[in-house]
Amino acid sequence: MHLEDLEPKALMRARSTQTHRTNNARLDKGSRLALIGALVNIVMAAVKVAAGVIGNSYALIADGIESTLDIFSSILVWVGLRFAALPPDQQHPYGHGRAETLATIAVGLLIILTAVLLGIHSVKDILAPHHHPAPFTLFILVGVVVVKEFLYRKFRTLSLELRSCALESDAWHHRSDALTSAAAALGIAITWIGGERWRSADGVAALAACTVILINGIRILGPALNEAMDTAPPPQVERSVRTAALKVMGVRGIEKCRIRKLGIDYYVDLHVQVDGDLLVRDGHAIAHAVKDMVCEGLPEIADVLVHIEPA
């Protein structure tokens, strides 16, 4: 083995270690936010259920139950991100990024189940209206909307930064909670303004909120299932990979470019065309140069497997 062969391998190991540390730090940041979200959901659920029982508001009770399920979804996201941050091992050579996808699927299914169950109870409440909700429940719901919308924006911003489907699912869960609380507040306001004829408005508001929850659950579940099936990423990702690879001297073309997403990272399989008369050593050098160019130019790419073919 030549000395010149050792340096690229050492550099690759160093870069791989640095990439894992960077991703680990990013995932830790996401898991901390998910844990904060779970703690907030615990407080919110307790306040809403207690206020709903005392204040005679079914919409508020339903909203509190939805927040209780939010606790489990936040914990699922936290667990998924913690597992995704684990380094690759012998059994998981590509790392544990798929844990984030599985957590997102679980959250999406949980949201859909929540919407169905609350929808059934909302219909029952519409058919058999109860007494007017207490006025103080309206102020509690307004406060919940403010807090939940703030959490949605924090989670949404970080999910875009990390390209994390799990954090995005948790963000939309907070937005769903804000919408259900807003719907419940509207229903309570209508029952007080409209009088006896509008006693069922509380249940109608809860049913409308369930519809929003169901739509958000489907919206979360779809992309996660696509990711689990190794669906191709957006076209601009492949264009960026091809453009970076073609910048390397000696590359004559790109025959195939396959990309899949694992957690917050992309993994690339690239078929590069070079001069068919090149020595194996030269082709090997071009392959490493292509990998370096793609990984350095596109931080979201965790690894590139380069296959050399004659042009």
C-alpha positions as CSV (number, residue, x, y, z in Angstrom):
1,M,0.0,0.0,0.0
2,H,1.3,3.4,-1.0
3,L,1.5,6.4,1.4
4,E,-0.6,8.4,-1.0
5,D,-3.4,5.9,-0.6
6,L,-3.5,6.4,3.2
7,E,-4.2,10.1,3.2
8,P,-7.6,10.0,1.4
9,K,-8.8,7.1,3.6
10,A,-7.7,9.1,6.7
11,L,-9.5,12.1,5.4
12,M,-12.6,10.1,4.7
13,R,-12.6,8.7,8.2
14,A,-12.1,12.1,9.7
15,R,-14.9,13.6,7.6
16,S,-17.2,10.7,8.4
17,T,-16.6,11.3,12.1
18,Q,-17.2,15.0,11.8
19,T,-20.4,14.5,9.8
20,H,-21.7,12.1,12.5
21,R,-20.9,14.6,15.2
22,T,-22.6,17.4,13.4
23,N,-25.7,15.4,12.7
24,N,-25.7,14.1,16.3
25,A,-25.6,17.7,17.5
26,R,-28.5,18.7,15.2
27,L,-30.6,15.7,16.3
28,D,-29.9,16.4,19.9
29,K,-31.2,19.9,19.4
30,G,-34.4,18.5,17.8
31,S,-34.9,15.9,20.6
32,R,-34.5,18.6,23.3
33,L,-37.2,20.6,21.6
34,A,-39.5,17.5,21.3
35,L,-39.0,16.9,25.1
36,I,-40.0,20.5,25.8
37,G,-43.1,20.0,23.6
38,A,-44.0,16.9,25.6
39,L,-43.7,18.8,28.9
40,V,-45.9,21.6,27.6
41,N,-48.5,19.1,26.4
42,I,-48.7,17.5,29.8
43,V,-49.5,20.9,31.4
44,M,-52.0,21.8,28.6
45,A,-53.8,18.5,28.7
46,A,-54.3,18.7,32.5
47,V,-55.5,22.3,32.4
48,K,-57.9,21.7,29.5
49,V,-59.5,18.5,30.8
50,A,-59.9,20.0,34.3
51,A,-61.4,23.2,32.9
52,G,-63.6,21.3,30.6
53,V,-65.1,19.2,33.4
54,I,-65.5,22.1,35.7
55,G,-66.7,24.5,33.0
56,N,-69.0,22.0,31.3
57,S,-67.4,22.2,27.9
58,Y,-67.3,19.1,25.8
59,A,-65.2,20.8,23.2
60,L,-62.6,21.7,25.8
61,I,-62.6,18.1,27.2
62,A,-62.1,16.7,23.7
63,D,-59.3,19.2,23.1
64,G,-57.7,18.1,26.4
65,I,-57.9,14.4,25.3
66,E,-56.2,15.4,22.0
67,S,-53.5,17.1,24.0
68,T,-53.0,13.9,26.1
69,L,-52.4,12.0,22.8
70,D,-50.0,14.9,21.9
71,I,-47.9,13.8,24.9
72,F,-47.4,10.4,23.4
73,S,-46.7,11.8,19.9
74,S,-44.0,14.1,21.4
75,I,-42.4,11.2,23.3
76,L,-42.4,9.1,20.1
77,V,-40.7,11.9,18.2
78,W,-38.2,12.3,21.0
79,V,-37.4,8.6,21.1
80,G,-37.2,8.5,17.3
81,L,-34.7,11.4,17.2
82,R,-32.6,9.8,20.0
83,F,-32.3,6.5,18.1
84,A,-31.6,8.4,14.8
85,A,-28.6,10.1,16.5
86,L,-27.0,6.7,17.2
87,P,-23.9,6.0,15.1
88,P,-23.7,3.3,12.5
89,D,-22.9,-0.2,13.7
90,Q,-22.4,-3.7,12.3
91,Q,-26.2,-4.4,12.2
92,H,-27.0,-0.9,10.9
93,P,-24.3,0.2,8.6
94,Y,-26.4,3.1,7.3
95,G,-27.1,4.4,10.8
96,H,-30.4,4.6,12.6
97,G,-32.0,7.4,10.6
98,R,-35.0,5.3,9.7
99,A,-36.1,5.4,13.4
100,E,-37.2,9.0,12.8
101,T,-39.4,7.9,9.8
102,L,-41.0,5.1,12.0
103,A,-41.7,7.7,14.7
104,T,-43.4,10.0,12.1
105,I,-45.6,7.1,10.8
106,A,-46.6,6.3,14.4
107,V,-47.5,10.0,15.1
108,G,-49.5,10.2,11.8
109,L,-51.5,7.1,12.7
110,L,-52.1,8.4,16.2
111,I,-53.4,11.7,14.9
112,I,-55.8,10.0,12.5
113,L,-57.0,7.7,15.3
114,T,-57.5,10.7,17.6
115,A,-59.6,12.5,14.9
116,V,-61.9,9.5,14.4
117,L,-62.5,8.9,18.1
118,L,-63.1,12.6,18.9
119,G,-65.4,12.9,15.8
120,I,-67.6,10.1,17.1
121,H,-68.0,11.7,20.5
122,S,-68.6,15.1,18.8
123,V,-71.5,13.7,16.8
124,K,-73.0,12.3,20.0
125,D,-72.7,15.7,21.7
126,I,-74.4,17.4,18.7
127,L,-77.4,15.0,18.9
128,A,-77.7,15.4,22.7
129,P,-76.5,19.0,23.6
130,H,-75.5,19.7,27.2
131,H,-75.6,22.8,29.3
132,H,-73.7,26.0,28.4
133,P,-70.0,26.0,28.9
134,A,-68.7,28.4,31.6
135,P,-67.3,31.7,30.3
136,F,-63.8,31.2,31.8
137,T,-63.2,28.2,29.5
138,L,-63.1,30.7,26.6
139,F,-60.1,32.5,28.1
140,I,-58.2,29.3,28.7
141,L,-58.6,28.3,25.1
142,V,-57.3,31.6,23.8
143,G,-54.2,31.2,25.9
144,V,-53.8,27.6,24.6
145,V,-54.0,28.9,21.0
146,V,-51.2,31.4,21.6
147,V,-48.9,28.9,23.2
148,K,-49.5,26.2,20.7
149,E,-49.1,28.4,17.7
150,F,-45.7,29.6,19.2
151,L,-44.6,26.0,19.5
152,Y,-45.7,25.2,16.0
153,R,-43.5,28.0,14.6
154,K,-40.5,26.9,16.7
155,F,-40.9,23.2,15.6
156,R,-41.6,24.1,12.0
157,T,-38.5,26.3,11.7
158,L,-36.2,23.6,13.2
159,S,-37.8,20.8,11.1
160,L,-36.9,22.8,7.9
161,E,-33.4,23.4,9.2
162,L,-32.8,19.7,10.0
163,R,-35.0,18.3,7.2
164,S,-36.7,16.2,9.9
165,C,-40.0,14.7,9.1
166,A,-40.5,13.7,12.7
167,L,-40.1,17.3,13.9
168,E,-42.4,18.5,11.1
169,S,-45.0,16.0,12.2
170,D,-44.8,17.3,15.8
171,A,-45.0,20.9,14.5
172,W,-48.3,20.1,12.7
173,H,-49.5,18.3,15.8
174,H,-49.0,21.6,17.7
175,R,-50.8,23.5,14.9
176,S,-53.6,20.9,15.1
177,D,-53.9,21.5,18.8
178,A,-54.0,25.3,18.2
179,L,-56.8,24.8,15.6
180,T,-58.9,22.5,17.8
181,S,-58.6,25.0,20.6
182,A,-59.6,27.9,18.3
183,A,-62.6,25.9,17.1
184,A,-63.6,25.1,20.7
185,A,-63.3,28.7,21.6
186,L,-65.5,29.7,18.7
187,G,-68.1,27.1,19.7
188,I,-68.2,28.3,23.3
189,A,-68.5,31.9,22.1
190,I,-71.4,31.0,19.8
191,T,-73.2,29.2,22.6
192,W,-73.1,32.2,24.8
193,I,-74.0,34.7,22.1
194,G,-76.7,32.6,20.4
195,G,-78.4,31.4,23.6
196,E,-80.4,28.1,23.9
197,R,-80.8,27.6,20.2
198,W,-77.0,27.3,19.8
199,R,-76.3,24.8,22.5
200,S,-75.0,22.3,20.0
201,A,-72.3,24.8,18.7
202,D,-69.8,23.4,21.2
203,G,-70.1,19.9,19.6
204,V,-70.1,21.3,16.1
205,A,-66.9,23.1,16.8
206,A,-65.3,19.9,18.2
207,L,-66.4,18.1,15.0
208,A,-64.8,20.8,12.8
209,A,-61.6,20.5,14.8
210,C,-61.6,16.7,14.3
211,T,-61.8,17.3,10.5
212,V,-58.7,19.5,10.7
213,I,-56.9,16.9,12.8
214,L,-57.7,14.2,10.3
215,I,-56.4,16.2,7.4
216,N,-53.2,17.0,9.3
217,G,-52.7,13.3,10.2
218,I,-53.0,12.3,6.5
219,R,-50.6,15.1,5.6
220,I,-48.0,13.8,8.1
221,L,-48.4,10.1,7.2
222,G,-48.1,10.5,3.4
223,P,-44.5,11.8,3.2
224,A,-43.3,9.5,6.0
225,L,-44.6,6.4,4.1
226,N,-42.9,7.7,0.9
227,E,-39.6,8.0,2.8
228,A,-40.0,4.5,4.2
229,M,-40.5,3.3,0.6
230,D,-37.3,5.1,-0.5
231,T,-39.2,7.5,-2.7
232,A,-37.0,9.7,-4.8
233,P,-36.2,13.1,-3.2
234,P,-37.2,16.4,-4.9
235,P,-35.7,16.8,-8.4
236,Q,-33.5,19.7,-7.3
237,V,-31.5,17.4,-5.0
238,E,-30.6,15.1,-7.9
239,R,-29.8,18.1,-10.1
240,S,-27.4,19.4,-7.5
241,V,-25.6,16.0,-7.1
242,R,-25.2,15.7,-10.9
243,T,-23.9,19.3,-11.2
244,A,-21.4,18.8,-8.5
245,A,-20.1,15.4,-9.9
246,L,-19.7,16.9,-13.4
247,K,-17.3,19.5,-12.1
248,V,-14.7,16.9,-11.4
249,M,-12.0,16.7,-14.0
250,G,-12.1,13.4,-15.9
251,V,-15.9,12.9,-15.5
252,R,-17.5,12.7,-18.9
253,G,-21.1,12.0,-17.8
254,I,-23.5,10.7,-15.2
255,E,-25.4,7.6,-16.3
256,K,-27.4,6.9,-13.1
257,C,-28.1,8.9,-10.0
258,R,-30.2,7.2,-7.3
259,I,-30.9,9.0,-4.0
260,R,-32.7,7.9,-0.9
261,K,-33.4,9.7,2.4
262,L,-32.5,8.1,5.8
263,G,-33.5,10.4,8.7
264,I,-32.2,13.8,8.0
265,D,-29.5,12.7,5.5
266,Y,-29.4,11.6,1.9
267,Y,-27.4,8.6,0.5
268,V,-26.4,8.6,-3.1
269,D,-25.6,5.8,-5.6
270,L,-23.8,7.4,-8.6
271,H,-22.7,5.8,-11.9
272,V,-20.0,8.0,-13.3
273,Q,-18.7,7.7,-16.9
274,V,-14.9,8.2,-17.5
275,D,-12.4,7.4,-20.2
276,G,-12.4,3.6,-20.7
277,D,-8.6,3.5,-21.1
278,L,-7.9,5.0,-17.7
279,L,-5.8,3.0,-15.2
280,V,-7.7,1.5,-12.3
281,R,-5.8,3.8,-9.9
282,D,-6.9,6.9,-12.0
283,G,-10.5,5.8,-12.0
284,H,-10.3,5.2,-8.3
285,A,-9.0,8.8,-7.8
286,I,-11.8,10.2,-9.8
287,A,-14.4,8.3,-7.8
288,H,-13.0,9.8,-4.5
289,A,-12.9,13.2,-6.1
290,V,-16.5,12.9,-7.1
291,K,-17.5,11.8,-3.6
292,D,-15.6,14.7,-2.0
293,M,-17.1,17.2,-4.4
294,V,-20.6,16.1,-3.7
295,C,-20.3,15.8,0.0
296,E,-18.5,19.1,0.5
297,G,-20.9,21.0,-1.8
298,L,-24.0,19.5,-0.4
299,P,-24.0,19.1,3.4
300,E,-27.2,17.1,3.4
301,I,-25.5,14.2,1.6
302,A,-24.1,11.8,4.1
303,D,-22.4,9.3,1.7
304,V,-21.9,8.7,-2.0
305,L,-21.3,5.3,-3.5
306,V,-19.5,5.9,-6.9
307,H,-19.5,3.3,-9.6
308,I,-17.0,4.0,-12.5
309,E,-18.1,3.1,-16.0
310,P,-16.4,3.6,-19.4
311,A,-17.8,6.5,-21.4
